[in-house]
Amino acid sequence: MRMELVKGLVLVLVGVANGVGAYVFFHVVEALDGLTSAGTVPMAIFAFLSIVIPYIVSRSTGIYSGGGSEVLVKGIHGDPGGFSTGRALGYYASSMLTIGLGGSAGPEGPMILYGAGVACVFKRIIGGGREVAKKLLLAGTAAGISASFKAPLTGILYALEIPYKRGVEAGAFLWAVPSAITAYITSQLLIEPHVRIEPPGCVVAVDASVILVSIAIGAASAMLALLAVAVMNVLERLGERLGWLLPVLSGALLAILVSIFPWVRGLGYEGVNEILNGAIGLGVVQLITLALAKTLATSLTVKGGGSGGVFLPTVFAGIALGAGIAELASTMGFNTCRELIISLATASLLAATSKTLLTSIALGVEVFGFTNPIPMLIASTASYMLTIKWSIIKGQK
């Protein structure tokens, strides 16, 4: 009984630490962003540096680099007990630099590793072997996602799903819950919401047309997901051949993208809010191009030498893709709920890219506010099944 109480306290402390970590992360990134967003030319220069500098730092210090989820998955299936708190905290700081300077990445990557790193500190108190270490890493993961997005159910399910393409780590559920909830409460007290989503203006009744639309959007998301996988694989292979030249080329390409599409830089919350509120003023082709640009910018950032997450950029790309499809449907005379299409594209793109089917649906309910998750389940299942062999997260079993 005493050990169970100690374990419970540890999991609560992991959640609180993640909430505080998210508060620090966002404030540092926003401060850097304020210094680096003054004009097109400075933004392009800083975007170039957002890949080159973290690459130099990671190569010289040995801290983790790349996508946070990928680092975590490798640790879970490799040696979870050997996960390094120091390297994880170094990654957390490096990601602040990457994103603050204009690299296209999300907060969940550094927060996942921050949470896992904090959890590793407490393992000395709990003791135990490989399974305990794995569950602590996943508890930290759940807390990191929950604190970043103010979505505890999304965090819990992400932690259970992310190690696998076709399964879940069910044994970590009771470890993830306390950490995710306390991380949510802490972040709710400390951090203002970054995404402003109005309640859905439509009631979704599932009929034949909604089912067909859901499947079609799932298929469109699957195509974008496969493109993301292909680009990341190409960049990874180039990295093996080019070495230090890849971050230079990736930084240069990112600088060009940022000059053309400033919305793709950094966390991208401004672009997300403008798209959701219909204030971005882009047409069908431009919105879909923006989804492609965000996908490319994120691939260049996390595979070219920078550090950060791929979850939020995927959400951005899904929202842009959904808004483009909704705009196309409107011009063709279809009276379809815009919020529904955006939520379907976002959920199904997440399911396809990361193989996180349940997480995608939870995000749609918690963030977009739809009380009927069935269309998201249909769209996400379609995209998930169409891309079942591929994922942007290397190392998933």
C-alpha positions in Angstrom: 0.0 0.0 0.0 2.8 2.4 0.9 4.5 1.8 -2.4 1.3 2.4 -4.3 0.9 5.8 -2.5 4.5 6.7 -3.4 3.9 5.7 -7.0 0.7 7.8 -7.1 2.5 10.8 -5.7 5.3 10.4 -8.2 2.9 10.4 -11.1 1.2 13.5 -9.8 4.5 15.2 -9.5 5.4 14.2 -13.1 2.1 15.9 -14.2 2.8 19.1 -12.2 6.4 19.3 -13.5 5.1 19.0 -17.1 2.5 21.8 -16.5 5.3 24.1 -15.3 7.6 22.9 -18.1 5.0 23.8 -20.7 4.6 27.2 -19.1 8.3 27.9 -19.4 8.5 26.4 -22.9 5.8 28.6 -24.4 7.0 31.8 -22.7 10.6 31.3 -24.0 9.4 30.4 -27.5 7.1 33.3 -27.6 9.8 35.7 -26.4 12.2 34.4 -29.1 9.5 34.6 -31.8 8.9 38.2 -30.9 12.6 38.9 -31.5 12.8 37.0 -34.8 9.6 38.0 -36.6 10.4 41.5 -37.7 10.2 41.4 -41.5 10.6 38.9 -44.3 14.4 38.9 -44.6 15.1 38.6 -40.8 12.5 35.8 -40.6 14.2 33.9 -43.5 17.6 34.3 -41.9 16.4 33.1 -38.5 14.6 30.2 -40.1 17.9 29.1 -41.7 19.6 29.3 -38.3 16.7 27.4 -36.6 18.0 24.2 -38.3 21.8 24.9 -38.5 22.4 26.0 -34.8 20.5 23.1 -33.2 22.3 20.7 -35.5 25.6 22.0 -34.4 24.5 21.9 -30.7 23.2 18.3 -30.9 26.3 17.1 -32.7 28.7 18.7 -30.3 26.8 17.8 -27.1 25.2 14.5 -27.9 21.7 15.6 -26.9 18.7 14.0 -28.5 17.6 15.6 -31.8 14.9 15.2 -34.5 11.3 14.4 -33.7 10.5 13.9 -30.0 8.0 11.0 -30.5 10.6 9.1 -32.6 13.2 9.5 -29.9 10.7 8.3 -27.3 9.6 5.2 -29.3 13.2 4.2 -29.8 13.8 4.5 -26.1 10.7 2.5 -25.2 11.5 -0.4 -27.5 15.3 -0.2 -26.8 16.4 0.4 -23.3 13.8 2.5 -21.4 15.9 2.3 -18.2 18.8 3.9 -20.1 16.8 6.9 -21.2 18.9 10.0 -20.4 17.3 12.8 -18.4 20.2 15.1 -19.3 19.9 14.5 -23.0 16.1 14.9 -22.8 16.4 18.3 -21.1 19.0 19.3 -23.6 16.5 18.4 -26.4 13.8 20.5 -24.6 16.1 23.6 -24.6 17.3 22.9 -28.2 13.6 22.7 -29.3 12.9 26.1 -27.8 15.7 27.5 -30.0 14.5 25.6 -33.1 10.9 26.8 -32.8 11.6 30.2 -31.4 13.9 31.0 -34.4 11.2 29.9 -36.8 11.7 26.2 -37.3 8.4 24.4 -38.1 7.8 22.0 -35.2 5.4 21.5 -32.3 5.7 21.7 -28.5 4.7 18.2 -27.9 8.1 16.7 -29.0 10.1 18.6 -26.4 7.3 18.2 -23.8 7.2 14.5 -24.3 10.9 14.1 -23.7 10.8 16.6 -20.9 8.1 14.6 -19.3 9.9 11.3 -19.9 13.1 12.9 -18.5 11.4 14.1 -15.3 9.8 10.6 -14.9 13.2 9.0 -15.1 14.4 11.0 -12.1 11.6 9.6 -10.1 12.4 6.0 -11.1 15.1 5.9 -8.5 12.4 6.4 -5.9 10.0 3.7 -7.2 12.7 1.2 -8.3 11.7 -1.7 -10.6 12.9 -2.9 -13.9 12.3 -2.4 -17.6 8.5 -2.4 -17.4 8.4 0.2 -14.7 10.8 2.4 -16.7 8.6 2.0 -19.8 5.4 2.9 -17.9 7.1 6.0 -16.4 8.2 7.2 -19.8 4.7 6.8 -21.1 3.2 8.6 -18.1 5.6 11.5 -18.9 4.5 11.4 -22.5 0.8 11.6 -21.5 1.6 14.5 -19.3 3.5 16.3 -22.0 0.7 16.1 -24.5 -1.9 17.0 -22.0 0.0 20.1 -20.8 0.8 21.2 -24.4 -2.7 20.9 -25.8 -4.9 21.1 -22.6 -6.3 17.8 -23.7 -5.8 15.0 -21.0 -7.7 12.3 -22.8 -5.7 12.9 -26.0 -2.5 12.7 -23.9 -3.5 9.5 -22.3 -4.4 7.8 -25.6 -1.4 9.1 -27.4 0.9 7.6 -24.7 -0.8 4.2 -25.2 -0.8 4.2 -29.0 2.4 5.8 -30.0 4.7 2.8 -29.4 2.9 0.7 -32.0 1.4 0.9 -35.5 -1.3 -1.7 -34.7 -1.7 -1.9 -31.0 -1.7 -0.1 -27.6 0.4 -0.3 -24.4 -2.6 -1.0 -22.3 -0.6 -1.7 -19.1 0.5 2.0 -19.0 -3.1 3.3 -18.7 -3.3 3.7 -14.9 0.1 5.3 -14.9 -0.8 7.8 -17.6 -4.1 9.0 -16.1 -2.8 10.7 -12.9 0.1 12.4 -14.8 -2.1 13.6 -17.7 -4.8 15.0 -15.4 -2.5 16.9 -13.1 -0.5 18.2 -16.1 -3.8 19.5 -17.5 -4.9 21.2 -14.3 -1.4 22.8 -13.9 -1.3 24.1 -17.5 -4.9 25.3 -17.2 -3.9 27.4 -14.3 -0.7 28.8 -15.9 -1.2 29.0 -19.6 -3.8 30.9 -21.7 -5.3 28.8 -24.6 -3.4 29.2 -27.9 -6.1 28.0 -30.2 -9.5 29.7 -30.2 -12.2 27.4 -31.5 -15.8 28.4 -31.4 -18.4 25.7 -30.6 -19.5 23.9 -33.8 -22.2 25.7 -35.7 -23.8 22.5 -36.9 -25.3 19.3 -35.6 -23.9 16.3 -37.3 -26.4 13.5 -38.1 -24.7 10.5 -39.6 -26.3 9.6 -42.9 -25.1 8.2 -46.2 -23.7 11.5 -47.4 -21.7 12.1 -44.2 -20.3 8.6 -44.4 -19.2 9.1 -48.0 -17.7 12.5 -47.2 -15.8 11.1 -44.2 -14.3 8.3 -46.3 -13.3 10.7 -49.0 -11.6 13.1 -46.6 -9.9 10.1 -45.0 -8.5 9.1 -48.4 -7.3 12.7 -49.1 -5.6 12.8 -45.7 -4.0 9.4 -46.4 -2.4 10.9 -49.6 -0.9 13.8 -47.7 0.3 11.5 -45.0 2.1 9.3 -47.5 3.7 12.3 -49.0 5.0 13.3 -45.6 6.4 9.9 -45.0 8.1 9.9 -48.4 9.7 13.3 -47.9 11.0 12.4 -44.4 12.4 9.1 -45.7 14.2 11.0 -48.5 15.6 13.5 -46.1 16.8 10.8 -43.7 18.6 9.0 -46.5 20.1 12.3 -47.7 21.3 12.9 -44.2 23.3 9.7 -44.2 25.1 10.8 -47.4 25.4 14.5 -47.0 26.2 14.9 -43.3 26.6 18.6 -42.3 25.5 19.7 -45.8 21.9 18.6 -45.2 21.1 21.1 -42.4 22.6 23.9 -44.6 20.4 22.9 -47.5 17.3 22.3 -45.3 17.8 25.6 -43.6 18.0 27.4 -47.0 14.8 25.7 -48.2 13.0 26.5 -45.0 14.0 30.1 -45.4 12.5 30.2 -48.8 9.3 28.6 -47.6 9.0 31.0 -44.7 9.4 33.9 -47.1 6.5 32.7 -49.2 4.3 31.3 -46.4 5.1 33.0 -43.2 2.4 31.0 -41.5 4.5 27.9 -41.6 7.2 29.2 -39.2 7.4 28.3 -35.5 4.4 26.8 -33.7 1.9 28.2 -36.3 -0.8 29.1 -33.9 -1.5 32.4 -35.6 -2.1 30.6 -38.9 -4.3 28.0 -37.2 -6.5 30.6 -35.6 -6.8 32.6 -38.9 -7.8 29.5 -40.8 -10.3 28.4 -38.3 -11.9 31.8 -38.1 -11.9 32.2 -41.9 -9.7 35.3 -41.7 -6.7 34.0 -43.6 -8.2 35.0 -47.0 -6.8 32.1 -49.0 -8.6 30.1 -51.7 -8.8 26.4 -52.3 -5.5 25.9 -54.1 -3.7 28.3 -51.7 -5.0 26.4 -48.6 -4.0 23.0 -49.9 -0.7 24.4 -51.0 -0.3 25.8 -47.4 -0.9 22.3 -46.0 1.8 20.9 -48.3 4.2 23.8 -47.4 3.7 23.1 -43.7 4.3 19.4 -44.2 7.5 20.2 -46.1 8.7 22.8 -43.6 8.2 20.4 -40.7 10.0 17.6 -42.6 13.0 19.9 -43.3 13.1 21.0 -39.6 12.9 17.7 -37.8 14.9 15.7 -40.4 17.3 18.4 -41.5 18.9 19.0 -38.1 16.4 20.8 -35.9 14.4 19.5 -32.9 10.7 19.5 -32.1 7.4 17.7 -32.4 5.3 16.7 -35.4 1.9 16.5 -33.7 1.0 20.2 -33.9 2.3 20.7 -37.4 0.2 17.7 -38.5 -2.8 19.5 -36.8 -1.9 22.7 -38.8 -1.7 20.8 -42.1 -5.0 18.9 -41.4 -6.8 22.2 -40.6 -5.5 23.8 -43.8 -6.4 20.7 -45.9 -9.8 20.6 -44.3 -10.4 24.3 -44.9 -9.4 23.9 -48.5 -11.8 21.0 -49.0 -14.5 22.9 -47.3 -13.9 25.9 -49.6 -14.0 23.6 -52.6 -17.3 22.0 -51.5 -18.8 25.5 -51.0 -17.8 26.7 -54.5 -19.3 23.5 -55.9 -22.6 24.3 -54.2 -22.5 21.6 -51.5 -24.0 22.8 -48.2 -21.5 21.0 -45.9 -20.5 21.9 -42.3 -17.1 23.6 -42.6 -16.2 22.8 -39.0 -17.0 19.1 -39.6 -14.7 18.9 -42.7 -11.8 20.6 -40.9 -12.1 18.2 -37.9 -12.3 15.2 -40.1 -9.2 16.2 -42.1 -7.3 16.9 -38.9 -8.2 13.7 -37.1 -7.7 11.5 -40.2 -4.3 13.1 -41.0 -3.1 12.5 -37.4 -4.3 8.9 -37.6 -2.5 8.3 -40.8 0.8 10.0 -40.0 1.4 8.7 -36.5 -0.9 5.6 -36.4 -2.8 7.1 -33.4 -6.4 6.3 -34.3 -8.0 6.8 -30.9 -5.9 9.8 -30.1 -7.1 11.5 -33.3 -10.8 11.0 -32.3 -10.2 12.2 -28.8 -8.5 15.4 -30.1 -11.5 16.1 -32.3 -13.9 15.8 -29.3 -11.7 17.7 -26.8 -10.5 20.5 -29.1 -13.1 20.8 -31.8 -16.0 20.1 -29.5 -18.0 17.6 -31.7 -20.2 15.4 -29.5 -20.7 12.9 -32.3 -17.3 11.2 -32.9 -18.6 8.7 -35.5 -17.7 10.8 -38.7 -14.2 11.2 -37.2 -14.0 7.5 -36.5 -14.9 6.7 -40.1 -12.5 9.2 -41.6 -9.6 8.3 -39.3 -10.2 4.6 -39.8 -10.1 5.0 -43.6 -6.9 7.0 -43.5 -5.3 4.7 -41.0 -6.1 1.5 -43.0 -4.9 3.1 -46.3 -1.5 3.9 -44.7 -1.2 1.0 -42.3 2.3 0.1 -43.4 3.7 3.6 -43.1 4.3 6.1 -40.3 6.4 9.3 -39.8 7.4 7.8 -36.4 10.3 5.5 -37.0 10.6 2.5 -34.7 7.0 1.8 -34.1 6.3 -1.9 -33.8 
